[in-house]
Amino acid sequence: MANKKITMQMIADVAGYSKYVVSKTLNGKEGVSEATRQKIYLTAKQLGYFKDHPIKQIETAKENKQISKVAVEDGFVLVVMPNHRYQNTESYYWSNIFNGIIEALDELNIGAMVISSQNNLAVHVKNDNLLGIITVGLVSTEMLLELNKHNVTFVMIDHEDPLLKVDTVFMNNIDSMYKLTNHLMGLGHERLVFVGDHSFSRSFYDRWQGFRMALEERGLYHSAETNLLGVNYSAWSKSEKALESSLVSRREKESLPTAFICANDEIAARIISLLTKMGLSIPKDCSVTGFDNLAYTASLSPPLATVQVLKEAMGRRAVSMLLWRMENFEFPFEKILISGDMLIRESISTPPE
């Protein structure tokens, strides 16, 4: 029996859109969002629609602006950096991601325009020769929606937003923190606490999830009140006194944590300083870990155990994803996770007896 011809109604049923929207998409009409256009095109391709309509495939590819190598060399990429304290090109962390982006673009002879998410320059960026957009870190939803109006390839690093369907690049925060926490429990620690505001960013939230998952598997997770110290490191001067009071109270009750698993290296450095001020010795009395492997962590006293985040690799991977997406717009969006390695240093040991 001959194969049944694929119709627009069949595509509409599978993709979840009306036949009218499918028709507008496959006929290259305006008024269809890029996300909808891509999903309908991919559905049509998977169902075999273009085998019956090969000309439509060519027309749709042109409409979706597949970009040639010549166009790439003549274009530029818009890089959007946060301008928050601790989240800009001056920081130990974000500057390395930024450098990875710029180096990768330079090697490909692609220009870059860098703007801050704290101003409204995005509305003045012209679409002429704009190849795509890469955002780094926490950018407001309002800004992201404004950027998305350019209707070009879009990649976000270390952040995602439920209102945007775009490719994202993250450190594998859950897996890395899960392994680090298991290492501490393997040394014998049973009173462990996560230090950091897990609502601060998606990365912090994922690190908290990895920590909690490891504890729950060993039956050591009790509650957020017990296993979480939700300090805001960007307002440390306000948090330090309350944190010290909480730790003194736990010490008096003989429930002071033996391991402090910090959301990043900056928090860990401050925790070491605070614990030392309280008369505690690291790691004899308490073990402390960080996350990110910032440049100064190996020279702390004691050297900080942490997780190596390949920051330049994240920037470079975002560029390669941007270019790949230009030629493969019909595929579903992806979340790329970059693996990290534990760096075991002198800030951790077995718990005190």
C-alpha positions as CSV (number, residue, x, y, z in Angstrom):
1,M,0.0,0.0,0.0
2,A,1.3,3.4,-0.9
3,N,2.5,5.8,1.8
4,K,-0.1,8.3,2.9
5,K,0.7,11.8,1.9
6,I,1.5,14.1,4.7
7,T,-0.8,17.1,4.9
8,M,-0.7,20.4,6.8
9,Q,-3.5,19.2,9.0
10,M,-1.4,16.2,10.1
11,I,1.5,18.5,11.0
12,A,-0.9,20.8,12.9
13,D,-2.2,17.8,14.9
14,V,1.3,16.6,15.9
15,A,2.8,20.0,16.5
16,G,-0.2,21.3,18.5
17,Y,-1.0,24.3,16.3
18,S,-3.8,25.3,14.0
19,K,-3.7,24.4,10.3
20,Y,-3.7,28.2,9.7
21,V,-0.5,28.7,11.7
22,V,1.2,25.7,10.0
23,S,0.2,27.1,6.6
24,K,1.6,30.5,7.3
25,T,4.9,28.9,8.5
26,L,5.4,26.6,5.6
27,N,4.5,29.3,3.1
28,G,7.0,31.8,4.7
29,K,4.4,34.3,5.8
30,E,5.0,36.8,8.7
31,G,3.3,36.8,12.0
32,V,4.7,33.5,13.4
33,S,7.2,33.5,16.3
34,E,10.6,32.0,15.7
35,A,10.1,29.3,18.3
36,T,6.8,28.3,16.7
37,R,8.3,28.4,13.2
38,Q,11.1,26.1,14.3
39,K,8.9,23.5,16.0
40,I,6.5,23.3,13.0
41,Y,9.4,23.0,10.6
42,L,11.0,20.2,12.6
43,T,7.7,18.4,12.9
44,A,7.1,18.7,9.1
45,K,10.6,17.3,8.5
46,Q,10.2,14.4,10.9
47,L,6.8,13.4,9.3
48,G,8.4,13.4,5.9
49,Y,6.4,16.4,4.5
50,F,9.3,17.7,2.5
51,K,9.7,14.4,0.6
52,D,6.4,15.3,-1.0
53,H,7.2,19.0,-1.2
54,P,11.0,19.5,-1.8
55,I,10.6,23.0,-3.0
56,K,8.9,24.0,0.3
57,Q,11.9,22.8,2.2
58,I,14.2,25.1,0.2
59,E,11.8,28.1,0.6
60,T,11.4,27.4,4.4
61,A,15.2,27.2,4.9
62,K,15.6,30.6,3.1
63,E,12.8,32.1,5.2
64,N,14.5,30.9,8.4
65,K,17.7,32.7,7.3
66,Q,20.2,29.9,7.3
67,I,23.5,31.8,7.3
68,S,26.5,31.1,5.0
69,K,30.1,31.3,6.0
70,V,30.5,34.6,4.1
71,A,27.6,36.1,6.1
72,V,29.3,35.0,9.4
73,E,32.6,36.7,8.5
74,D,30.8,39.9,7.7
75,G,28.6,39.9,10.9
76,F,29.0,40.5,14.6
77,V,27.7,39.0,17.9
78,L,26.1,41.0,20.6
79,V,27.4,40.0,24.1
80,V,25.3,41.2,27.0
81,M,27.0,41.3,30.4
82,P,25.4,42.0,33.8
83,N,26.5,45.1,35.5
84,H,25.7,43.9,39.0
85,R,28.4,43.8,41.7
86,Y,30.2,40.4,41.4
87,Q,28.7,39.9,37.9
88,N,30.7,41.8,35.4
89,T,33.9,41.7,33.4
90,E,35.9,42.8,36.5
91,S,35.0,39.7,38.5
92,Y,37.2,36.7,38.8
93,Y,34.5,34.4,37.5
94,W,32.6,36.3,34.7
95,S,35.7,37.8,33.2
96,N,37.0,34.4,32.3
97,I,33.8,33.4,30.6
98,F,33.8,36.7,28.7
99,N,37.4,36.1,27.6
100,G,36.4,32.7,26.3
101,I,33.6,34.2,24.2
102,I,35.8,37.0,22.7
103,E,38.8,34.7,22.0
104,A,36.5,32.2,20.1
105,L,35.0,35.0,18.1
106,D,38.4,36.5,17.3
107,E,39.6,33.2,16.0
108,L,36.7,33.1,13.6
109,N,37.1,36.7,12.6
110,I,33.7,37.6,13.9
111,G,33.2,41.0,15.5
112,A,31.6,41.5,18.9
113,M,29.6,44.3,20.5
114,V,29.5,44.3,24.3
115,I,26.7,46.0,26.3
116,S,25.5,46.1,29.8
117,S,22.2,44.7,30.8
118,Q,21.8,47.8,33.1
119,N,21.1,50.2,30.2
120,N,18.7,50.2,27.3
121,L,21.3,50.1,24.5
122,A,19.7,46.9,23.2
123,V,16.9,48.8,21.6
124,H,19.5,50.8,19.5
125,V,21.3,47.8,18.2
126,K,20.7,47.4,14.4
127,N,19.8,44.1,12.9
128,D,22.1,44.7,10.0
129,N,24.9,42.0,10.2
130,L,23.8,40.9,13.7
131,L,24.4,37.2,13.7
132,G,23.3,36.4,17.2
133,I,23.2,37.2,20.9
134,I,25.1,35.7,23.9
135,T,24.0,36.7,27.4
136,V,26.2,36.0,30.4
137,G,24.8,35.5,33.9
138,L,21.7,37.0,35.4
139,V,19.8,39.3,32.9
140,S,16.3,40.6,33.7
141,T,13.3,39.1,31.9
142,E,12.5,42.5,30.5
143,M,15.9,42.9,29.0
144,L,15.8,39.3,27.5
145,L,12.4,39.9,25.9
146,E,13.7,43.1,24.4
147,L,16.8,41.3,23.0
148,N,14.6,38.5,21.6
149,K,12.8,41.0,19.4
150,H,15.9,41.0,17.1
151,N,14.8,37.5,16.1
152,V,18.4,36.1,15.7
153,T,20.2,33.1,17.2
154,F,20.3,33.4,21.0
155,V,22.4,31.6,23.6
156,M,22.4,32.2,27.4
157,I,25.3,31.3,29.7
158,D,24.6,30.4,33.3
159,H,21.0,31.6,33.3
160,E,17.6,30.6,31.8
161,D,14.2,32.2,31.7
162,P,10.8,30.4,31.4
163,L,9.6,33.0,28.9
164,L,12.4,32.3,26.4
165,K,13.0,29.2,24.4
166,V,16.7,29.4,23.6
167,D,19.9,27.4,23.9
168,T,21.7,27.6,27.3
169,V,25.2,26.7,28.6
170,F,25.6,25.8,32.2
171,M,28.2,24.2,34.5
172,N,27.0,20.8,35.6
173,N,26.3,22.2,39.0
174,I,24.0,19.4,40.4
175,D,26.4,16.6,39.5
176,S,29.5,18.4,40.7
177,M,28.0,19.4,44.0
178,Y,26.6,15.9,44.5
179,K,30.0,14.4,44.1
180,L,31.7,16.9,46.4
181,T,29.1,16.4,49.1
182,N,29.5,12.6,48.8
183,H,33.2,13.0,49.2
184,L,32.7,14.9,52.5
185,M,30.3,12.2,53.7
186,G,32.8,9.6,52.7
187,L,35.3,11.2,55.1
188,G,32.7,10.7,57.9
189,H,30.9,14.0,58.0
190,E,27.2,13.8,59.1
191,R,26.5,17.4,60.1
192,L,26.8,19.2,56.8
193,V,25.3,22.6,55.9
194,F,25.0,24.4,52.5
195,V,26.0,28.1,52.7
196,G,24.4,30.5,50.2
197,D,21.1,31.9,49.0
198,H,19.8,29.2,46.7
199,S,17.4,31.8,45.2
200,F,20.2,34.1,44.1
201,S,20.8,32.3,40.7
202,R,20.0,29.1,38.8
203,S,23.6,28.0,39.5
204,F,23.2,28.4,43.2
205,Y,19.9,26.6,43.2
206,D,21.3,23.7,41.2
207,R,24.3,23.4,43.6
208,W,21.8,23.3,46.6
209,Q,19.9,20.6,44.8
210,G,23.0,18.5,44.3
211,F,23.9,18.9,48.0
212,R,20.5,18.0,49.2
213,M,20.2,15.0,46.9
214,A,23.4,13.6,48.3
215,L,22.3,14.0,51.9
216,E,18.8,12.6,51.2
217,E,20.3,9.4,49.8
218,R,22.3,8.9,53.0
219,G,19.4,9.9,55.3
220,L,21.3,12.9,56.5
221,Y,19.0,15.7,55.2
222,H,16.7,17.0,58.0
223,S,15.3,20.4,57.0
224,A,16.3,23.7,55.3
225,E,16.5,25.1,58.8
226,T,19.2,22.5,59.8
227,N,21.0,22.1,56.5
228,L,20.9,25.5,54.9
229,L,22.5,28.8,55.9
230,G,20.9,31.2,53.4
231,V,23.4,34.1,53.5
232,N,23.5,36.7,50.8
233,Y,27.2,37.2,50.0
234,S,26.5,40.3,47.9
235,A,25.4,41.9,51.2
236,W,27.8,40.2,53.5
237,S,28.2,43.0,56.0
238,K,24.5,42.7,56.8
239,S,24.6,38.9,56.9
240,E,27.8,38.3,58.9
241,K,26.5,39.3,62.4
242,A,23.3,37.2,62.0
243,L,25.4,34.2,60.7
244,E,27.9,34.4,63.6
245,S,25.0,34.5,66.1
246,S,23.5,31.4,64.5
247,L,26.8,29.5,64.5
248,V,27.5,30.5,68.2
249,S,24.0,29.1,69.1
250,R,24.7,25.9,67.3
251,R,28.0,25.5,68.9
252,E,26.5,26.0,72.4
253,K,24.0,23.2,71.5
254,E,26.8,21.0,70.3
255,S,25.2,20.9,66.8
256,L,27.8,23.0,64.9
257,P,28.2,21.6,61.4
258,T,31.5,19.8,60.8
259,A,31.4,20.6,57.0
260,F,30.4,23.9,55.4
261,I,29.6,23.3,51.7
262,C,29.6,26.8,50.2
263,A,27.8,27.9,47.0
264,N,31.0,29.5,45.7
265,D,34.6,30.3,46.6
266,E,33.9,33.9,47.7
267,I,31.4,32.7,50.3
268,A,33.8,29.9,51.4
269,A,36.6,32.5,51.9
270,R,34.4,34.5,54.1
271,I,33.2,31.5,56.1
272,I,36.8,30.5,56.8
273,S,37.5,34.0,58.1
274,L,34.4,34.0,60.3
275,L,35.1,30.5,61.7
276,T,38.7,31.5,62.4
277,K,37.5,34.6,64.2
278,M,35.3,32.4,66.4
279,G,38.4,30.5,67.4
280,L,37.8,27.4,65.2
281,S,40.6,25.7,63.2
282,I,40.1,24.7,59.6
283,P,40.0,21.8,58.9
284,K,40.6,20.4,62.4
285,D,37.2,21.6,63.7
286,C,35.3,22.3,60.5
287,S,35.8,21.4,56.8
288,V,35.0,24.1,54.2
289,T,34.6,23.8,50.5
290,G,33.9,26.3,47.7
291,F,32.9,26.1,44.1
292,D,34.4,27.7,40.9
293,N,38.2,27.5,41.6
294,L,38.8,31.2,41.4
295,A,42.4,32.2,41.0
296,Y,43.2,33.0,44.7
297,T,41.7,29.8,46.2
298,A,44.9,27.8,46.2
299,S,46.7,30.5,48.1
300,L,44.1,30.8,50.9
301,S,45.1,29.5,54.4
302,P,44.3,26.7,54.3
303,P,44.1,26.2,50.5
304,L,40.4,25.8,49.6
305,A,38.9,22.5,48.3
306,T,36.6,23.5,45.5
307,V,35.2,22.5,42.1
308,Q,37.0,23.4,38.9
309,V,34.7,25.3,36.6
310,L,36.1,25.6,33.1
311,K,34.9,29.2,32.6
312,E,36.7,29.9,29.3
313,A,35.2,26.6,28.0
314,M,31.7,27.8,28.8
315,G,32.3,31.0,26.8
316,R,33.8,29.1,23.8
317,R,31.0,26.5,23.9
318,A,28.4,29.2,23.7
319,V,30.0,30.6,20.6
320,S,30.1,27.1,19.0
321,M,26.5,26.5,19.9
322,L,25.5,29.9,18.4
323,L,27.2,29.0,15.1
324,W,25.7,25.5,15.1
325,R,22.2,26.8,15.7
326,M,22.5,29.2,12.7
327,E,22.8,26.1,10.4
328,N,20.4,23.8,12.4
329,F,17.5,26.1,13.4
330,E,15.0,23.3,13.0
331,F,16.3,21.1,15.9
332,P,14.9,21.5,19.5
333,F,16.7,23.8,21.8
334,E,19.4,22.4,24.0
335,K,20.8,22.8,27.5
336,I,24.6,22.1,27.5
337,L,26.2,21.0,30.8
338,I,30.0,21.5,31.2
339,S,31.6,18.9,33.5
340,G,33.7,20.0,36.5
341,D,36.4,18.3,38.6
342,M,36.8,18.3,42.3
343,L,40.0,19.8,43.6
344,I,40.7,18.3,47.0
345,R,42.9,20.6,49.1
346,E,43.7,21.2,52.8
347,S,40.5,22.9,53.8
348,I,38.8,19.5,54.3
349,S,39.6,16.4,56.5
350,T,37.8,13.9,58.6
351,P,35.4,15.4,61.2
352,P,36.5,15.9,64.8
353,E,35.8,13.0,67.2
